Amino acid sequence: MEEQAIIDLRSDTVTKPSPEMRRAMAEAEVGDDVYMEDPTVNRLQERAAEIFGREAALFVPSGSMGNLVCIKSLTHHGNEVICEERGHIFNYEMGSMSAIAGTVPRPIYAEDGILTWEMVKKQIRPKIYYRAQTGLISLESTHNMAGGTVYAPQVIDEICDNAHALGIPVHMDGARIFNAAVYLNSDARTLTAKCDTVQFCLSKGLGAPIGSMVTGSREFVEKARVYRKMFGGGMRQVGVLAAAGLIALEKGPQRLIEDHRNARRLAEGLAQIPGIKVNVAKVQTNIVILDIADTGMTSSELSARLKEHRVLANGVTPDTMRMVTHLDVNAEMIEQALEVVARVVRPKTVGCRAR
Ligand SMILES: *Cc1c(COP(=O)(O)O)cnc(C)c1O
């Protein structure tokens, strides 16, 4: 039997640029983007602004920097930032909102990672001079660590309307906002219409090798450009990356439905394997969180066993793992991965964790 290709379910960031992207990168027209003279970057920024119905957009090297320039642009040192407890900005961005932007996270736990105005309003600091003030509310859709869950548009709108009435801006960490749009059969512009700023990743399901975009008002983007430079993110002939980003932006969203179908099939198959628990009904997009407590293995042990069979997946906690579908994993590979998981998680180990 020929050796099975690696099935990498660790993240949708692992996608490799397509031949079309590589060609576009090789042929990209470039200039110095710190002088705002890179025509390909300028085109990407114009398209992103247009797609999101905003005045302007800015290309940034990573989603983390994108979120940080938004937080920094919208807040003041000492402000609180309301976010969800498992949120990316709180857990996976090196505390930059504190270390660099000088803000204090005010995390709220929400089932499925989805905040509501009802939850948020209780955490807004009263306007008293001796209390730290709420500077920003940050939402995450899809919510990564809650399993790719999606905010209903009315929930976002209600938070935005109420926050704005109090003079508080709302940021959308929309790293996977196109997955949310596909799930809702809507579009990114409608979903985020009331958010002050949006960050989205080109480098995830959309398939670009590098890069994120932030979008909002012209005034915001002017500030964001200053902070991007301050954070070391001013890039030069970066049209070579923007060229891939343009293809990701134009063509990426339409195939995300396949990733969602594959994730659902993966979840259904995993749910059949003794020792593994998955709430199939909660798998809305391309992320599957599985509870492996009853396999008798920790996530790092299971991860190592899967790797021996060329299936890659990472633990979230010792009892949970995350699997993410993307354009480099097809339906056949999902079936192969399921076979590997079933083989590795043998029923005889169920219920007796060897530690
Ligand atoms: C991936 C991701 C980001 C940005 O990550 P980078 O690795 O810095 O590009 C931000 N928010 C969420 C929810 C993400 O999943």
The ligand as an ORCA input file, in Angstrom:
! r2SCAN-3c Opt
* xyz 0 1
  C      -6.134     32.723     14.028
  C      -6.911     33.713     14.773
  C      -6.450     35.017     14.929
  C      -5.138     35.539     14.379
  O      -4.108     34.679     14.441
  P      -2.674     34.936     13.765
  O      -2.032     33.613     13.929
  O      -2.029     36.007     14.548
  O      -2.887     35.332     12.344
  C      -7.244     35.902     15.608
  N      -8.426     35.525     16.101
  C      -8.909     34.283     15.949
  C     -10.250     33.950     16.483
  C      -8.156     33.334     15.297
  O      -8.638     32.092     15.159
*
